[in-house]
């Protein structure tokens, strides 16, 4: 049986390290543009206790999201060993396009995928390059979409990239700005029938766009007197948490149940790195749905502590790091059952079960 297999991965971790200490001198304001009553250093310490984040990575000034994506993509191509001219689908997940440093305009024309195809020097016109906007779950959605194209007989090889420079769309006066970071991750996907049993086993997707549609949005700066025409990424933290707890574990369970595999065979969950406590709570709730109270220590690799939340880039970057033995205590073995899952603006959720 032919299945969609990941045959190469790559990532780009920007070199600029922004530590929590770098925020300790910031002035933070509430949504109503009044100063927070708590001293900045205390805000930062409380933030770390909640999110687990100690530092995050920012891109250097001269690089854009498509630059980051192209570097990760080139590394994935080299890891897979394929001829890039054989790529049928070049899919790029992002949320804000190319945002040039010190500007306020988001540039997505031409698409980031077209930019990256150009940077990679791919000449084949049948390599169709396009972007996908699906919030933080965008990279996983790109994988699901590539899998659908493969099964339809339209394509056999795909390059799926997640790239973001969130440091350029954050309101530095909003404490939530400390969550976000920059980065890129990529994977080569191929449709293969090799008898190994490896590849995508099942998928699950959801969109909730009632009241939930506003949980992550764009809004004005919290700084008094700021230009209301300039908008930044904003998040209703409590609402996002409640939403994630209610829907994400069940969606992950639905995906796993489609495989017919017991949860005890699940070796790794590559969950979107949104917030350490939220991620741990999601996985705990997932296991509770199977009447398992103790969370296995080995199942949840994390990178948010030192990389922050780079949206669409978190899952492919984390997978690349674990695959290449760069996350302490986490390795992958041939035949392992793993899951990719994410939640984000939309509000969107998805999950993929995969035999490594």
C-alpha positions, 0 to 999 in steps of 0.5 A: 500500500502506497503511503506519504512518507517524509524522506527529508527534513531541514530547519533554520533556527535564527541566531539572535537570542532574545532572553527573558532578561531582555524584556525586564526593562520593558513597559507593559500595558493592559488592553485598555492602555493602562500600565500594568501595576506589576513591575516588569521583572515580575511580569517576566518571571510570571510569564516564564512560570506559565509558558516555560519560555526562557528565550526565543530566536529572532531573525537578523535584520536582512532576512525575511520569512521566505529567506528562512524558509528557503534555507530550511527547504534546501536542508530538507532537499539535501537530507532527502537526496532528491532532485529538486526539479522532481518536486511537484508541489511546493507548499509554504505555510505562514501567516504574515508573508515577508515583513521587512524589518522596520516596516509595517507592511506585510508582503505576500505578492508574489507568494512566499512559495514563489519566492522560495522556488526562485531562491532554490533555483527550481526551473520546472514549471510543473513544480506548482508553488503556493501558500497556505494560511491556516494559522499555526497548524499551517505546516501540518495542513500542508502535509495533509494537502500534499497527501491528498494530492498524492492519493488523487494521482496529481503529484508524487513529491512535495516540499512543505515549509513553515516559515515565520518572522513573528518578531516583526508583528508583535506589540512590545508593550503587550506581555504576550509579545514574549511568546513569539519568535522566528524560524522555519522548518521544512520536509520533503514528502514522497508517495511510496509503496515499499512494503515498510508500512511507513508514512501517514496513517490517518488525519484529522482537521477542524475549524471553529469560526463562531466566537472562536474566530477572534481568539487570535487576531490583529489589533492596536498597540497597548501603548497609549497614543499609539497609531490605531492604523498599525496593528499587531498580533493579539491573543485572548490567552484564557479563551485560547486555553479553554478552546484548546482543552475542549477540542484539541485532545478529542481531535487527536484521539479521533486521529489515533482511533482511525489508525486502530492503534492503542495509545500505548503504542504512541511513541512521540507527539510533535505538538505545536509549541504554543505554551509549555503548560498548555501543551502538557495539559493537552497531552494529559487530557488526551491520555485521560480520554483513554483512562490513563492518568500518568503521562509517559515521560518520553512522549512529548519533546519540547523546544519552546523553552529556548525557541519560543513560539514560531507558529507554523515553524514549531512542529517541523523544526522540533521534528527535524531536531528530534530526528537528528538527535538534537533534543536530549532524551528523545530519539526516533526508531524505525517503526515508531508510531508518532503524531503531529498536532497543532492548534491556532488562529481560525480557530483551526486544529489538525492532527496526523498519525505517522509511522516513522 
